Amino acid sequence: MIEEDLVECVIGLGPNLFYNSPMEACLLITTTNKSKDRKGKILFINAVYEVKQEKTMGYLEGKHIEKIFEAYKNFGNIENFLLLQHWTKC
């Protein structure tokens, strides 16, 4: 998928988002029609700390979702957000 330039974004999320599973979640956004400015690039968003933890469950509040979506839309860093990187295809 990477060699075919189909992966547009990888979003790492925190643990406990799924019932009875402490594993951290990861979203993979793919497309067969990348815009010209995104070709050969993958955006990595580390949103592990955007997950609100309550007891044994984690969840995303609206403000977390908006922040992650804003970073994806801008395809780059936004203020006060953790570790965003671009990978450029050689």
Rosetta silent file (secondary structure, phi, psi, omega in degrees, C-alpha in Angstrom):
SEQUENCE: MIEEDLVECVIGLGPNLFYNSPMEACLLITTTNKSKDRKGKILFINAVYEVKQEKTMGYLEGKHIEKIFEAYKNFGNIENFLLLQHWTKC
SCORE:     score description
SCORE:     0.000 S_00000001
   1 L     0.000  -36.755  179.745    0.000    0.000    0.000 S_00000001
   2 L   -69.794  -45.903 -179.543    2.868    2.370    0.754 S_00000001
   3 L   -63.066  -30.126  177.832    4.711    1.594   -2.475 S_00000001
   4 L   -84.350   -1.084  179.032    1.478    2.183   -4.400 S_00000001
   5 L    59.909   43.237 -179.933    1.102    5.547   -2.570 S_00000001
   6 L   -96.574  -21.044 -177.387   -2.353    4.633   -1.249 S_00000001
   7 E   -86.059  122.254 -179.831   -1.770    5.537    2.425 S_00000001
   8 E   -99.435  -38.102 -174.829   -2.551    9.174    3.145 S_00000001
   9 E  -153.908  142.695  172.604   -2.553    9.281    6.954 S_00000001
  10 E  -120.419  124.799 -179.170   -1.880    7.092   10.001 S_00000001
  11 E  -116.986  116.221  176.725   -3.524    8.202   13.255 S_00000001
  12 E   -90.533  127.179 -179.629   -2.353    6.604   16.488 S_00000001
  13 E  -116.040  165.989 -177.252   -4.941    6.682   19.287 S_00000001
  14 E   -76.615  179.117 -177.319   -4.760    5.767   22.963 S_00000001
  15 E   -78.994  168.552  171.843   -5.754    2.562   24.751 S_00000001
  16 L    66.141   26.066  176.991   -9.126    1.297   25.968 S_00000001
  17 L   -79.626  -22.768 -178.138  -11.256    2.693   23.144 S_00000001
  18 E  -112.639  140.849 -176.776  -12.840   -0.681   22.470 S_00000001
  19 L   -52.315  128.707  174.460  -14.771   -2.703   25.013 S_00000001
  20 L    62.138   27.490  178.692  -12.616   -5.170   26.933 S_00000001
  21 E  -137.549  112.871  179.925   -9.476   -4.340   24.925 S_00000001
  22 L   -81.142   -0.962 -176.955   -6.561   -2.385   26.411 S_00000001
  23 L   -66.543  148.524  173.941   -4.792   -2.189   23.023 S_00000001
  24 E   -77.461  143.778 -178.216   -4.058    1.166   21.445 S_00000001
  25 E   -94.999  156.072  177.886   -6.038    1.858   18.289 S_00000001
  26 E  -141.673  131.355  176.636   -4.667    3.030   14.963 S_00000001
  27 E  -104.629  137.900  178.410   -6.589    4.491   12.019 S_00000001
  28 E  -119.265  116.828  179.914   -5.286    4.132    8.501 S_00000001
  29 E  -102.064  122.133 -178.323   -6.682    6.577    5.943 S_00000001
  30 E  -120.880  157.837  176.644   -6.205    5.469    2.357 S_00000001
  31 L  -155.956  149.318  175.153   -7.108    6.926   -1.013 S_00000001
  32 L   -98.736    1.210 -175.631   -6.587    6.078   -4.639 S_00000001
  33 L  -137.729   66.242  179.517   -6.792    9.745   -5.608 S_00000001
  34 L   -67.766  145.985  174.610   -4.325   11.806   -3.547 S_00000001
  35 L   -69.624  159.102 -174.651   -4.152   15.512   -4.234 S_00000001
  36 H   -56.070  -40.083 -177.662   -0.992   16.716   -5.986 S_00000001
  37 H   -74.344  -12.101  179.818    0.479   18.258   -2.803 S_00000001
  38 H  -105.757   -6.572 -179.596    0.040   14.981   -0.854 S_00000001
  39 L   -60.789  136.074  178.981    1.462   12.580   -3.440 S_00000001
  40 L    75.846    9.562 -178.462    4.433   10.619   -2.113 S_00000001
  41 E  -126.559  150.213  171.410    3.687   11.678    1.477 S_00000001
  42 E  -129.421  131.867  176.988    2.132   10.065    4.526 S_00000001
  43 E   -95.061  128.421  177.054    1.010   12.113    7.506 S_00000001
  44 E  -108.721  122.193  179.430    1.544   10.501   10.919 S_00000001
  45 E  -115.560  119.222  177.123   -0.591   11.896   13.749 S_00000001
  46 E   -94.166   97.148 -177.526    0.225   10.846   17.295 S_00000001
  47 E  -110.255   27.709 -178.481   -3.083   11.405   19.087 S_00000001
  48 H   -57.727  -38.425 -176.942   -2.455    9.012   21.971 S_00000001
  49 H   -89.103    6.606  175.784   -2.973   11.775   24.528 S_00000001
  50 H   -90.386   -1.623  179.348   -6.167   13.000   22.864 S_00000001
  51 L   -93.381  125.750  178.307   -8.091   10.061   24.332 S_00000001
  52 E   -83.592  127.904 -179.237   -9.860   10.806   27.613 S_00000001
  53 E  -102.582  129.330  173.627   -9.447    8.000   30.139 S_00000001
  54 E  -133.818  113.770 -176.849  -12.123    7.276   32.752 S_00000001
  55 L    54.519 -113.379 -177.060  -11.561    4.227   34.934 S_00000001
  56 L  -104.935    7.271 -179.177  -11.077    1.378   32.439 S_00000001
  57 E  -117.534  145.394  173.142  -12.577    3.078   29.360 S_00000001
  58 E  -116.838  149.596  176.208  -11.134    5.585   26.952 S_00000001
  59 E  -154.133  160.721  178.336  -13.118    7.801   24.613 S_00000001
  60 L   -99.992  126.335  173.094  -12.764   10.726   22.246 S_00000001
  61 L   -85.538  166.713  179.224  -14.599   13.936   23.059 S_00000001
  62 H   -55.178  -40.145 -179.457  -15.715   16.289   20.305 S_00000001
  63 H   -65.559  -31.779  177.553  -12.753   18.602   20.933 S_00000001
  64 H   -68.942  -45.243 -179.543  -10.349   15.659   20.443 S_00000001
  65 H   -62.579  -43.146  179.257  -11.975   14.663   17.169 S_00000001
  66 H   -62.124  -41.463 -179.545  -11.909   18.261   15.912 S_00000001
  67 H   -64.625  -44.343  178.396   -8.209   18.630   16.761 S_00000001
  68 H   -64.494  -43.943 -179.876   -7.289   15.401   14.974 S_00000001
  69 H   -64.499  -38.274  178.569   -9.426   16.320   11.955 S_00000001
  70 H   -62.019  -42.857  178.155   -7.869   19.810   11.799 S_00000001
  71 H   -63.256  -41.449  178.645   -4.380   18.282   11.690 S_00000001
  72 H   -65.361  -46.385  179.850   -5.485   15.905    8.936 S_00000001
  73 H   -58.487  -44.533 -178.537   -7.168   18.672    6.921 S_00000001
  74 H   -78.330  -12.960 -179.105   -4.076   20.903    7.172 S_00000001
  75 L    52.030   44.357  178.820   -1.802   17.923    6.504 S_00000001
  76 L   179.396 -172.233 -176.425    0.670   19.241    9.051 S_00000001
  77 L   -62.632  145.258  167.232    1.298   20.590   12.508 S_00000001
  78 L  -125.093  158.281 -174.597   -1.253   22.546   14.448 S_00000001
  79 L   -58.093  136.544  177.407   -0.489   24.484   17.610 S_00000001
  80 L    60.886   35.453  177.361   -0.031   22.415   20.796 S_00000001
  81 L  -118.165  148.254 -173.973   -0.311   19.044   19.073 S_00000001
  82 L   -84.774  136.528  165.272    2.073   16.153   19.519 S_00000001
  83 L    33.324   88.093  171.832    4.497   14.796   16.946 S_00000001
  84 E  -112.624  132.932 -176.619    3.302   15.200   13.383 S_00000001
  85 E  -133.603  155.256  171.042    5.608   13.947   10.673 S_00000001
  86 E  -113.968  141.480  171.600    5.690   13.656    6.922 S_00000001
  87 E  -114.100  128.760 -179.447    7.235   10.746    5.104 S_00000001
  88 E  -109.587  130.634  179.228    8.264   11.439    1.536 S_00000001
  89 L   -65.353  135.144 -179.799    8.495    8.647   -0.994 S_00000001
  90 L   -79.498    0.000    0.000   11.996    8.300   -2.447 S_00000001
